[in-house]
């Protein structure tokens, strides 16, 4: 049997399993990129379905907010268990920090999408896609340092 050494004590104390395999095999940054892609797919699917379902009866900005919240609830376990491999701390406290980071990007969407849609004429999904493209590097640093920090002392 081959033992894979992870980079931090934070990871060493996490549960073994699928998340450990992904993080060990690909590394945290690649796992994060996969999580970011998954997040974008879930969000865009929810937004697209929402836009189709309401057919303009609900302001699209409301859909941006609702879809961001639903997406964060859906993807949080993946970030917690697979990407950052956190255990032993409150799921609620971790989720609230995770969502707080997401609120910064939500503000970007709520301000940026209407500017791109109303003033430049870009379709809603394309405008949101452009804003999504810039978020992974910024959110990785914020999540790594604040949402899922290594709370153990060396």
N, C-alpha and C positions, 0 to 999 in steps of 0.2 A: 504494500500500500504506500502511496506517495502522499506525504503531508505537505500541504501548501501553507506557507507562512504569510499571514496578512501583515499589512503595514502598521497597524496600531493596536494598542491594548483594547481600545473601544471595539474593534472588530473581533478580537480574540474571544471576548466574552459573549458574543452573540450566538444565537442558536445556529447549529449547523443545518444544512438543508439546501433547497433550491437556490435561495438568495446567496448563500455562501458560495455555491458553485459558480453562479454568474459573476459575483464580485471577485472571486479568486481567479477564475479563468480569464475574464476580460478586464478586470480592474474596475475600480470605482468610477473613473471618468467615462469609460465606455458604457458601463451600466447606467450612468447618469444620462448619457446621450440617448441610449435606448429608452430610458424613462421619459426623457424630453420628447422624443418622437411619439411614444405612446400617449403622452399627455396631449400633444398637438392633435393626434388622430382622434382621441376621445372628445376633445373640445370642439374640433371642427365638425365631427359627426353630430354632436349635440346641437351645435349652432346651426348647421345645415338643416337638420331635422326640425329644429325650432322655427327657422325661417320658413320652411315649407308648410309647417303645421299652422302657423298664425297668419300667413299670407298678408302681411302688412297691417293686421289688426292690432298688433302690439308693437310699440317702438323697438327697433332693433337694439337700442342701447340697453333696454331691459333684458333682452335675450343675452347680450354680452355678459351682464352681471349674473344672471341665473345659470348660464352655461359654465361660467368660471367657477361658481360655487359647487355645482354638481360635479364638475371635473375634479376639483380639489378633493372632494369626498371620495371619489372613485380611485384616484391615483395615490393618495397619501400612503396606504399600506405598502405599495411597491417601493416608494422612496424610503420609507421607514425600515422595512424588512430586507430589501434587496440592495438598494443603492448605498445607504448609509449604515445599515445593519445595527440599528439601535434596539436595545432591550433594557428592561428594568425600569423604565421611566414612564410616566403617565402618557397614555395615548392622547388624551384630551389636551394636555399642556403642549405636547409636541405638535398636534394638529393646529392648535391656535397659533403657534409660531409659524408653522408651514403656511397657514392661511394669511397671516400678516404679511409674509413675503409676497404671496400672491396678490394681495391688495395693491401693492405698488405697481404690479404689472396690469392689474385691472384698471387702475387710474390711467395708465398709458393707453389701454384699449378704449376706455370711455372717452378720453380726450382725442386720441389719435385716429381712431376709426371714423368718427364723424367728420373730422377735418379732411381725411382722405376721400371719404364718400361724398360729402356735401360740396366741398370746394374744388376737389380735383376730379371727381366723377368716377372714382375707382369702385368696382363692386364690393359689397360688404365682405364677402369671404376672402377676396384678394387683399383688401386692406388689412383685415385681421391677420392673414398669412404673412404679410410683410412685417407686421409688428411682432408676430410670434418668432420670426427668424432671428431677431436680435436678443430674445430673452434667455436662451439657455446658458450662455457664458456668465451673465450677470446673476442669474438665479442660482447657478451652481456655487459660486463663491459665497453668496448670502446663506444658502442652505448649509453649506459645509461649515461655515464659521459661526452661525447663529442658530439655525433651526435644529441641526443635528450635530452639535459640537461634541468633541471628545471630552466628556465631563470628568473622566478619571484623571487623577494626578499621577504624574510619572514618578 
